[in-house]
Each structure stands twice: as C-alpha cells, then as structure tokens.
Amino acid sequence: STGGFSALYGDKLSSIMEIDFRDGNPNEYEGQLDFSWMGFGGIVEGPLSKKGSMMLAIKRSYLKYLIDVIDMGTSATPEYGDIQAKITYEFNPFQKLTFLTVYADDHNSPDQEDAQENQMTHYGNQDLYQGTWGMNWRSIWNESLYSNTSIALTSSQYNEDFYEAFTGKYAIRNRTNDLEFKLRNVNHKQFNERLSLDFGLEAKRLDNDYDNWIAATTNAI
C-alpha cells in the first residue's frame, strides 16, 4: 500500500507492509516438520494454560553442505535461517497480552576461487543479523472503544569484509549496528457505521553505529 496512511501506521510516509501472525492452537499441542532441497523447518504450537497459547517456527538452510556432493550450478551458496515465536495470554475477554519475536540471520563466505569461477567481482565474509522483539497489550474498554499499547526493540547488524576477486586486495569493510526502541499507543473509537477515529502516540529512540571503509577498486561493479 502507498500513500494516505491513517494514524494507525505512525510516521510511515512511502509504503507499509502489514503481517499478521495467528495465535497458537489453544486446545492441543501439534507440530510439523518440513524438508526440501533448500533446507528444513518445523513448527510447534499449543496451549500454555487455559488462557494462553504459544507458537514457535524455525527454518534453516543446508545448501552449503549439499554443494560438495550435488552439482547445483554454482560453488557459492549462502547459509540462512529464521525463528518466529508468538505467545498470547488472555486475562479476560477484554484484556490480552501478546509477545512476538522474529529473528533471521544470513551468512555468505565465498573464497577467491569461488568468486572467479562464478564471475563475481568480490569475495569475502558476510554475516547479517536482524530481529524484532515486542509486547502488545490489547484492551477493549467498551463496545465502541479499544486500544493497543506496545513496546518493541528492532536490531540490525551487518559484518562484512570483501576483497577484489582477481587482485585479492582488501576492498570493503562494513560494520553497521542499528537499534530502534519504540513505545506506541493506538486507540480506535467507533462513533457509528460511517464515522470512526484513530488516535494515539508514539515515541522512539534510534542508536546507530557505523564503521565503513571502501577502497579504490579496479574491478567493474
């Protein structure tokens, strides 16, 4: 979606992507395992108590272990994975607490031989980590008014070192750490079928640490 956002989406100006995570099964435990050429994954969910539920999903790649025994058309493969978890607890029909986390990591480390074989301009080590951890309190005050109050921490970390594929010279260093802490309150008031009001407040703190270096290069990018 682009343009014309309501107060529900805070200070977003250009575009948004909204993802909803369903609650875990509140009645019984169940799970699932998945395997493919790309990797494996699993999910487990179930009740925590009579008023709560949980859901945990994990995925992990194993391409780098297959490349030595199977011709995959390339000798440079990444390693990646992610974790998603959601815990909910309903104190009563009007008060609900939710904990949610999403975490992912991505690693790539082609050597000089891999870079030349795959016509890459650079090779080296790349380690990327991104995650969000948050809690939300939903309160239903009456038939026409409810609110959501949340706190969240979002983290991004990039550790990268690259070398020129044909000269072996050190070319790029990237050390980036971004932290965002956010407190948010959104309220919805329904006056009638045609008229409603969204209002609230938001506060955030940003901490950024950059240590980047780029050398002159003779390779085309």
Summary of the structure (lengths in Angstrom):
residues: 221
radius of gyration: 23.0
end to end distance: 32.6
largest distance: 69.8
contacts: 556
relative contact order: 0.12
helix: 6%
strand: 61%
